[in-house]
Amino acid sequence: MIQLATSSLSNLMTFHDWDVQVLKSQKLEPYSDDILWQAKHLISSTLDWAAEQVSNAVNDAFSKITGKKPPQESYVSIGEFDTFISFNGSRDSQVVQNAVEQGSFRSVNKIRKPNTCIVELGKGGTKSDVQVLLDLLKKYQGTTFNFRIATPFGYMENLNLVKLEYDYSRGNGSHLLVAKLHFQEIMYGYGEAYTIKQVNSPDKTNTRDGGQIALQGEK
């Protein structure tokens, strides 16, 4: 168990360049019965709304001046974490286990597996703050939402949260949640589309290229 006090969170790597994000349309809203938490959340939501209005105004002005559409941010953070602790990524592939014909080996015989990564994040604060975030992460884990991880080196996209591990500890009057989020890449395959021509009646059949030539054996 990782033992950390809330006061030590500032000594870890700050959460400026690393972030776990979800599509804005898929963002889940946190909730708690705690009156104090609801008051803080209302203030926070109001400030976020005001910041969004300012951002929209700036984007509108940018669009009018340049005649170009402003960049749209389609992803938002999944929760208010205090710190980034660690990141562990894995890229893997597998060689097919069947026999290779004529002893040849090509790239088509090697299959790339989905990328995986583990992100470890910390959240300190009151018991309500920590519990609300944990409940939110549990809800995200059960969805098929599209996540991405922002890093100082770029984005890892098309990810799904497949596993959640967490350490909920209490010490020195503070509460701390250390969450390990396991992500797996969603790989998309695309096949070639074929169009089948429909014949309305036998009279409209193209006799030159519409049929299949039968193979004839020797007489």
trRosetta pair geometry for C-beta under 8 A, 3 or more apart (Angstrom, degrees):
i j d omega theta_ij theta_ji phi_ij phi_ji
1 167 5.5 155 -144 -153 80 131
1 169 6.4 124 172 -77 121 129
2 167 5.8 118 37 82 87 161
2 169 7.7 -141 82 -7 60 146
2 178 5.2 25 65 -4 126 176
3 169 6.4 -140 -115 161 61 165
3 171 6.5 43 -160 -9 98 162
4 8 5.3 -128 -166 74 85 124
4 9 6.9 91 154 -72 124 71
4 12 8.0 -2 -145 -39 145 131
4 122 6.6 -40 82 -137 154 144
4 124 7.9 -107 114 -74 105 118
4 169 7.7 116 41 66 64 135
4 176 5.4 -166 79 176 90 167
4 178 7.0 108 24 -63 124 121
5 8 4.9 92 60 1 79 104
5 124 8.0 54 153 -122 39 142
5 171 6.1 -96 -92 93 82 107
5 172 5.3 -1 -122 46 121 138
5 174 5.6 91 -161 54 73 141
5 176 7.2 -144 -134 -42 17 139
6 9 5.8 -27 -166 -10 45 116
6 82 7.9 -87 -149 -164 78 178
6 124 3.5 143 -119 -179 92 145
6 125 7.0 134 -123 -48 136 33
6 174 3.9 -132 -4 -170 114 146
6 175 7.4 37 -58 54 118 40
6 176 6.1 -160 -69 -74 71 99
7 10 7.4 -45 177 18 45 102
7 174 7.3 -155 -15 -42 77 164
8 11 5.2 -48 -169 28 66 119
8 12 7.2 67 139 -25 78 93
9 12 6.0 -51 -162 24 44 110
9 82 4.7 -7 175 132 148 132
9 83 4.8 -161 -170 -21 92 135
9 122 5.9 -160 -123 113 105 133
9 124 5.3 -130 -41 -1 146 135
9 176 7.8 -174 -66 -121 113 115
10 14 7.7 12 -148 -87 56 91
10 83 7.8 -141 -78 -78 26 127
12 83 4.6 75 82 179 124 145
12 84 7.3 -165 137 71 112 49
12 85 6.1 -34 -172 -102 146 65
12 122 6.9 81 54 28 161 143
13 18 7.5 54 123 13 122 131
13 83 6.7 124 72 -170 57 94
13 84 5.2 -51 93 76 107 93
13 85 7.5 159 40 -104 100 21
14 83 6.7 -78 -123 -122 32 79
14 84 7.5 31 113 25 20 94
15 18 6.1 -85 -142 67 62 85
15 19 7.0 94 176 -82 92 75
15 81 5.8 167 -112 95 161 97
15 82 6.8 164 -9 137 135 23
15 83 5.5 -146 -42 -120 103 27
15 84 5.0 136 -100 -22 76 89
15 121 7.8 58 -105 -140 127 102
17 150 7.3 -143 164 130 49 95
17 151 6.8 34 143 -173 94 36
17 152 4.2 11 170 -70 141 88
18 84 4.1 68 72 -96 139 159
18 87 6.9 -144 -133 -51 138 131
18 119 7.7 172 174 -148 120 118
18 149 7.5 -13 -160 -179 78 91
18 150 6.5 160 -149 90 30 76
18 151 6.0 15 -106 -110 76 57
18 152 7.4 -43 -59 -27 73 78
19 77 5.5 -82 -170 -102 115 97
19 149 7.4 167 83 -158 47 51
19 150 4.2 9 51 47 92 117
20 77 6.9 78 73 -148 57 68
20 78 5.2 -39 108 17 98 118
20 79 7.9 3 73 31 109 83
20 81 7.9 65 27 -5 105 138
20 119 5.9 160 -70 96 120 161
20 121 7.1 -91 -3 -44 126 148
20 147 6.5 -9 -175 -171 88 121
20 149 5.8 -21 -104 -107 65 75
20 150 7.8 -142 -66 20 22 79
20 181 6.4 39 -110 69 160 164
21 75 3.9 62 149 163 132 117
21 76 6.1 158 -150 78 94 19
21 77 5.7 -60 -99 -90 74 38
21 78 6.6 -174 -120 -29 22 81
21 147 6.7 146 82 -160 47 69
21 148 5.3 -20 67 64 99 82
21 149 7.4 167 21 -93 79 25
21 150 6.1 54 -9 -20 121 105
22 26 5.1 -106 156 87 112 107
22 27 5.7 147 85 -84 114 65
22 75 6.6 157 76 -150 19 82
22 76 6.7 -32 61 63 69 69
22 78 5.1 80 -10 -83 111 93
22 140 7.2 -124 -69 -133 148 120
22 145 5.4 2 -149 153 119 134
22 146 7.1 126 -152 80 69 53
22 147 5.3 -40 -93 -103 73 73
22 148 7.9 162 -87 20 29 68
23 26 4.4 67 68 15 95 109
23 27 7.5 -134 93 -36 49 73
23 74 6.1 -24 -139 151 75 93
23 75 6.1 -58 -96 -100 35 66
23 145 6.8 -149 27 -169 98 96
23 146 5.4 48 -24 66 116 100
24 27 5.8 -24 -156 -15 38 116
24 73 7.6 98 -51 116 131 74
24 74 5.7 -122 2 -172 106 46
24 75 6.5 -142 -40 -104 77 13
24 76 5.0 83 -99 -10 76 110
26 143 7.4 145 -176 152 117 150
26 145 4.5 144 163 -133 146 115
26 146 7.0 137 10 37 160 73
27 76 5.4 -11 -78 67 138 125
27 78 7.3 -161 -128 -117 80 53
28 78 7.9 26 38 -156 90 80
28 136 6.0 168 96 -151 119 89
28 139 5.4 -179 174 108 172 135
28 140 6.5 -141 17 -68 135 82
30 41 7.0 -135 83 -123 107 138
30 79 7.4 86 -57 -120 125 94
30 132 4.7 66 -176 167 124 111
30 133 7.0 -26 -110 -80 139 48
30 135 7.4 111 -140 76 84 103
30 136 5.0 -49 -94 -68 90 129
31 132 7.1 -175 65 -139 26 104
31 135 7.9 -82 57 103 71 139
32 37 4.4 -7 76 94 139 148
32 38 6.6 -143 74 -55 85 77
32 41 7.7 153 32 -26 103 144
32 128 5.2 90 -172 -169 158 105
32 131 7.2 102 -110 88 119 103
32 132 4.7 -66 -54 -84 116 117
34 37 3.8 67 84 11 113 112
34 38 6.6 178 91 -14 59 83
34 128 4.2 -42 5 -119 163 149
35 38 5.6 -55 -149 35 32 114
35 39 6.5 34 153 -21 65 103
36 39 5.8 -52 -152 32 33 112
36 40 6.6 28 152 -13 65 105
36 126 7.8 -24 102 88 128 174
36 128 7.1 143 75 37 98 159
37 40 5.8 -57 -149 40 34 108
37 41 6.0 33 154 -20 68 109
37 126 7.5 -141 -79 79 99 133
37 128 4.3 -125 -60 140 136 140
37 129 6.8 -172 -116 -67 111 61
37 132 6.6 162 -174 -41 147 145
38 41 5.6 -55 -142 39 30 112
38 42 6.3 36 155 -25 63 103
39 42 5.8 -51 -150 30 29 113
39 43 6.7 27 153 -15 62 103
40 43 5.8 -54 -152 36 34 110
40 44 6.2 32 152 -18 67 109
41 44 5.5 -54 -143 40 33 112
41 45 6.0 34 156 -21 67 107
42 45 5.8 -53 -143 37 27 110
42 46 6.3 30 155 -21 62 106
43 46 5.8 -56 -151 34 29 112
43 47 6.5 27 153 -16 64 106
44 47 5.8 -56 -151 37 31 109
44 48 6.3 31 152 -19 65 107
44 80 8.0 -52 -170 -61 152 156
45 48 5.6 -53 -147 37 33 113
45 49 6.3 36 153 -22 65 104
46 49 5.7 -52 -148 34 31 112
46 50 6.5 32 153 -19 64 104
47 50 5.7 -52 -148 36 33 112
47 51 6.4 33 153 -18 65 105
48 51 5.7 -54 -148 37 32 111
48 52 6.3 34 152 -21 64 106
49 52 5.6 -54 -149 34 31 113
49 53 6.6 33 152 -21 64 103
50 53 5.7 -52 -151 32 33 112
50 54 6.6 32 151 -17 64 103
51 54 5.7 -53 -151 36 34 111
51 55 6.3 36 151 -20 66 106
52 55 5.5 -53 -147 37 33 114
52 56 6.3 36 153 -21 65 104
53 56 5.7 -51 -147 35 32 112
53 57 6.5 34 153 -20 63 104
54 57 5.7 -55 -151 34 32 112
54 58 6.4 32 152 -18 65 105
55 58 5.7 -54 -149 36 32 111
55 59 6.3 31 153 -18 65 107
56 59 5.6 -55 -147 38 32 112
56 60 6.3 35 153 -22 65 104
57 60 5.7 -52 -148 34 31 112
57 61 6.5 30 153 -17 63 105
58 61 5.8 -55 -150 37 31 110
58 62 6.3 35 150 -22 65 106
58 70 8.0 115 111 -122 73 159
59 62 5.4 -51 -146 35 33 115
59 63 6.3 35 154 -22 65 104
59 70 3.7 -132 -154 49 94 167
60 63 5.7 -53 -149 34 31 112
60 64 6.5 28 154 -17 64 106
60 70 7.8 -70 -49 -9 28 136
61 64 5.9 -55 -147 37 32 109
61 65 6.2 25 158 -16 66 110
62 65 6.1 -61 -145 39 27 106
62 66 6.0 -10 171 13 66 116
62 68 7.6 -52 142 71 89 86
62 70 4.9 84 82 -85 128 112
63 66 6.8 -71 -132 53 20 87
63 67 7.3 52 177 -120 54 9
63 68 6.5 -119 -127 79 59 43
63 69 6.0 17 -117 -118 110 35
63 70 5.4 -83 -57 -25 94 91
64 67 7.8 17 -170 -69 18 46
69 72 7.7 -25 150 -33 108 98
73 76 7.6 89 136 -70 107 70
75 148 5.9 -58 -119 44 157 118
77 80 7.3 85 119 -77 135 47
78 136 7.3 158 158 140 88 116
78 137 7.6 84 138 -96 125 70
78 140 6.1 32 -162 -93 133 158
78 147 7.4 -11 -56 -123 132 112
79 123 7.5 -41 132 -83 123 143
79 133 5.1 103 -172 -140 142 98
79 136 5.6 139 -87 97 124 142
79 137 7.0 -47 -23 -61 153 87
80 123 7.4 98 100 -126 64 115
80 133 7.1 -109 55 -95 71 123
81 84 7.4 83 118 -65 134 58
81 121 4.5 -49 -142 173 153 124
81 122 6.5 106 -172 69 100 40
81 123 5.1 -93 -129 -74 63 92
81 133 7.6 124 -81 -159 66 147
82 122 5.6 -57 63 104 97 85
82 123 5.4 137 1 -119 94 42
82 124 5.3 -14 -5 23 161 86
82 125 7.6 173 -52 -32 128 97
83 121 7.0 162 87 -161 52 63
83 122 4.5 -5 61 56 98 109
84 87 7.5 -8 179 -41 114 99
84 119 7.7 -59 -143 -171 92 97
84 120 7.8 100 -172 84 56 62
84 121 6.0 -38 -111 -109 50 76
84 122 7.9 -147 -66 20 7 84
85 120 4.1 -67 73 111 113 103
85 121 6.2 -171 8 -96 95 20
85 122 5.5 94 -47 -25 114 103
85 178 6.9 28 -25 -145 162 100
86 118 7.8 5 107 108 98 93
86 119 7.6 177 91 -153 55 39
86 120 4.3 22 48 40 87 121
87 117 6.7 -6 -172 -178 85 114
87 118 7.4 163 -155 85 40 56
87 119 5.5 -2 -109 -109 77 71
87 120 7.4 -141 -65 23 40 76
87 149 7.7 134 -133 171 126 144
87 151 7.1 102 -152 -107 174 120
88 117 6.4 163 88 -158 50 65
88 118 4.5 -1 57 53 102 99
89 115 7.0 -7 -170 -179 99 105
89 116 7.4 160 -156 93 54 48
89 117 4.1 -18 -105 -104 71 103
89 118 8.0 -159 -72 24 38 59
89 156 7.4 -159 -113 -87 131 155
90 115 6.9 162 84 -161 57 61
90 116 4.8 -8 59 66 106 90
90 117 6.7 -178 18 -79 69 52
91 115 5.4 -19 -100 -112 72 92
92 112 7.8 134 94 -162 47 58
92 113 4.4 -18 90 53 95 125
92 115 7.9 152 20 -106 72 44
92 116 7.6 2 8 16 114 103
93 110 5.6 35 157 169 126 101
93 111 6.3 170 -164 88 80 43
93 112 4.7 -43 -105 -107 99 53
93 113 5.9 -168 -98 4 33 81
94 110 7.2 166 84 -159 35 63
94 111 5.1 -19 64 64 87 95
94 113 6.0 71 -12 -45 101 107
95 109 6.4 20 -154 135 77 92
95 110 5.5 -35 -99 -106 63 77
95 111 7.8 164 -96 20 14 76
96 100 7.8 121 76 -75 108 87
96 109 5.2 -105 23 -170 111 73
96 110 7.4 -122 -11 -83 79 29
96 111 6.5 90 -62 -15 81 108
100 103 6.5 77 99 -128 103 16
100 104 6.1 -138 155 66 115 50
100 105 5.7 -14 -159 -82 167 71
100 109 6.0 5 -106 -120 115 152
101 104 6.9 -14 85 35 65 94
105 109 5.7 -94 -152 48 66 149
106 109 5.6 111 59 -2 61 98
107 110 5.8 -65 -160 37 47 107
112 187 8.0 159 99 -112 99 149
114 184 5.2 55 121 179 135 90
114 185 4.0 -167 -170 63 91 90
114 186 7.2 23 -132 -73 133 16
114 187 5.4 -132 -91 -25 92 110
115 156 7.1 -127 115 -158 141 117
115 184 7.6 158 86 -157 48 48
115 185 4.1 66 47 -23 80 134
116 182 7.2 -7 -171 -174 104 85
116 183 6.7 164 -154 88 56 58
116 184 5.2 -16 -103 -104 85 69
116 185 7.1 -109 -64 -3 45 83
117 149 6.7 -84 91 3 149 161
117 156 6.4 42 3 131 153 169
117 159 7.5 -47 40 -124 108 141
117 182 7.9 171 89 -151 41 47
117 183 5.2 -8 60 58 83 104
118 180 5.8 -5 -173 -173 107 98
118 181 7.0 156 -156 77 54 47
118 182 5.4 -18 -102 -100 83 67
118 183 7.5 -179 -83 19 33 74
119 149 6.2 -173 -63 -120 142 133
119 180 7.4 157 79 -155 41 49
119 181 4.8 -15 60 58 92 102
119 183 7.1 30 0 -6 103 115
120 178 6.7 5 -174 -179 97 91
120 179 7.2 170 -149 87 51 45
120 180 5.1 -17 -98 -100 81 73
120 181 7.7 -175 -78 18 33 71
121 178 7.6 171 86 -152 39 49
121 179 5.4 -16 61 61 87 93
121 181 7.0 14 8 -4 109 112
122 176 6.5 -18 -164 -169 100 100
122 177 6.9 153 -156 84 49 57
122 178 5.3 -16 -102 -102 80 70
122 179 7.7 173 -85 19 31 72
123 129 7.1 -150 158 135 109 98
123 130 5.9 153 110 -114 107 73
123 133 5.2 -72 133 80 173 165
123 176 7.2 153 82 -157 47 53
123 177 4.4 -7 59 57 98 105
123 179 7.2 19 5 -2 107 111
124 129 7.9 25 124 100 32 132
124 130 7.4 -16 -142 -77 22 108
124 174 6.1 -2 -163 172 111 116
124 175 6.7 150 -153 86 60 57
124 176 4.9 -19 -98 -102 82 78
124 177 7.6 -166 -72 22 37 68
125 129 3.5 -36 105 75 134 153
125 130 6.0 175 64 -44 87 81
125 174 8.0 50 -9 -162 5 86
125 175 6.5 -40 76 68 44 99
126 129 4.7 103 52 2 74 102
126 130 7.2 -149 92 -1 41 87
126 175 6.5 40 170 31 16 127
127 130 6.0 -61 -150 41 31 107
127 131 5.9 25 158 -16 68 114
127 175 5.2 143 -84 -50 56 162
128 131 5.9 -59 -138 41 28 107
128 132 6.0 31 162 -23 65 108
129 132 6.2 -58 -150 32 22 109
129 133 6.7 16 157 -12 59 109
129 175 7.5 150 61 79 94 124
130 133 6.1 -62 -154 38 30 107
130 134 6.3 28 153 -19 66 110
130 168 6.9 126 152 -138 128 98
130 175 4.7 -116 -11 131 149 123
130 176 7.1 -168 -107 -139 139 5
130 177 4.5 159 -154 -31 100 114
131 134 5.6 -54 -145 37 33 113
131 135 6.3 35 156 -20 66 105
132 135 5.8 -55 -150 36 29 111
132 136 6.4 31 151 -21 63 107
133 136 5.5 -54 -149 34 34 115
133 137 6.5 35 153 -20 66 103
133 177 6.2 -178 83 56 121 161
133 179 8.0 -124 133 -30 109 144
134 137 5.7 -52 -149 34 33 111
134 138 6.6 36 151 -21 63 103
134 166 6.2 114 -129 178 106 170
134 168 6.8 4 -87 -84 153 124
134 177 5.7 -145 -64 -129 103 146
134 179 7.3 -174 -106 -81 74 123
135 138 5.7 -52 -152 32 33 114
135 139 6.7 34 150 -19 64 103
136 139 5.8 -54 -155 33 34 111
136 140 6.6 34 149 -18 66 105
137 140 5.6 -52 -148 36 36 112
137 141 6.4 42 153 -27 66 102
137 164 5.6 139 146 -137 108 142
137 166 7.3 120 90 -64 149 136
137 179 5.9 -114 -125 -147 170 152
137 181 7.3 -117 -153 -90 118 106
138 141 5.7 -50 -150 28 32 115
138 142 7.0 21 156 -12 61 106
138 164 6.6 -143 -94 71 53 164
139 142 6.2 -66 -158 37 32 105
139 143 7.0 32 149 -28 64 110
140 143 5.8 -61 -155 24 37 115
140 145 6.6 -64 -152 35 78 137
140 147 8.0 71 -180 -72 120 128
140 161 5.4 41 134 46 97 157
141 161 5.1 -99 -107 124 55 116
141 162 7.7 39 -155 156 81 6
141 163 7.2 37 -146 -143 118 9
141 164 4.4 -79 -82 -21 145 123
143 161 7.5 45 57 50 82 107
144 160 6.4 -26 -151 -131 51 130
145 160 7.1 142 70 -127 51 77
145 161 7.4 10 60 15 97 101
146 157 7.9 17 172 -177 102 80
146 158 6.6 -38 -151 -119 101 42
146 159 7.4 104 -167 55 53 48
146 160 7.2 -48 -105 -80 40 75
146 186 7.3 -82 -115 26 84 143
147 159 4.5 -60 77 83 91 96
147 160 6.5 138 19 -100 102 26
147 161 6.0 72 -14 -38 151 89
147 183 6.3 -113 82 -124 131 126
148 155 5.2 8 172 -176 124 111
148 156 6.2 169 -160 84 70 52
148 157 4.4 -12 -110 -108 115 64
148 158 7.5 39 -87 -5 88 35
148 159 6.1 138 -93 22 38 107
149 155 6.9 153 76 -157 49 60
149 156 4.4 4 49 51 100 105
149 159 6.6 27 -15 10 93 159
149 183 7.0 -159 -37 23 122 166
150 155 5.8 -27 -102 -103 57 82
151 154 6.2 0 64 57 94 44
151 155 7.2 166 23 -92 78 30
151 156 7.0 48 -6 -10 117 96
156 159 6.2 49 127 -44 96 130
156 183 7.7 116 118 106 127 146
156 185 7.8 -97 175 -87 99 100
158 185 5.7 46 103 -157 96 77
158 186 4.8 -120 170 54 91 86
158 187 7.7 98 139 -76 136 35
158 188 7.5 -102 -147 -17 145 102
159 183 4.1 8 -177 -179 125 125
159 184 6.8 141 -152 69 73 27
159 185 5.9 -48 -96 -95 66 49
159 186 7.0 179 -104 -2 14 85
160 183 6.7 148 69 -152 32 73
160 184 5.8 -27 59 63 85 79
160 186 5.5 76 -19 -50 110 109
161 164 6.9 31 168 -60 113 93
161 181 5.9 -55 -131 -167 105 101
161 182 7.2 103 -160 72 60 55
161 183 5.9 -42 -95 -96 50 74
162 182 5.5 -69 67 106 84 99
162 183 6.8 125 10 -130 88 23
162 184 4.8 26 -16 4 139 113
163 181 7.8 148 85 -164 60 37
163 182 3.6 6 58 47 100 132
164 179 6.8 -28 -163 -164 91 102
164 180 7.3 144 -162 79 42 62
164 181 6.3 -8 -110 -109 71 61
164 182 7.2 -132 -62 20 32 86
165 179 7.2 147 84 -161 52 52
165 180 4.0 -6 63 56 102 112
165 182 7.3 64 -3 -24 96 106
166 177 6.2 -19 -166 -167 115 92
166 178 6.7 153 -157 82 60 52
166 179 4.6 -15 -104 -106 93 72
166 180 7.0 -158 -72 22 45 69
167 177 7.5 148 76 -159 54 44
167 178 4.3 -7 55 59 104 104
167 179 7.9 -154 25 -70 64 37
168 175 7.7 -8 -170 -170 81 96
168 176 7.8 170 -150 88 42 51
168 177 5.7 -9 -105 -107 73 75
169 175 7.6 163 88 -153 48 53
169 176 5.4 -14 64 63 90 95
169 178 7.5 14 9 5 108 104
170 174 7.3 178 -151 86 59 42
170 175 5.5 -22 -104 -103 82 69
170 176 7.6 170 -87 22 36 73
171 174 6.5 -21 73 57 57 81
171 176 7.6 -26 31 12 92 115
197 210 7.8 -96 82 -124 132 97
199 202 7.4 59 144 -88 128 32
199 204 6.0 174 -161 85 84 98
199 205 5.4 21 -146 -88 144 79
199 210 7.3 76 -76 -163 133 142
200 204 5.4 33 51 37 93 147
201 204 5.3 87 59 9 76 100
201 205 7.9 -111 103 -28 48 81
202 205 5.6 -29 -162 -10 46 120
205 210 5.2 -154 -176 89 84 160
205 211 7.8 51 168 -49 122 95
206 209 5.6 -17 123 51 124 75
206 210 4.1 133 67 -32 80 115
207 210 6.6 -43 -82 37 17 106
207 211 6.9 -2 -150 -2 49 117
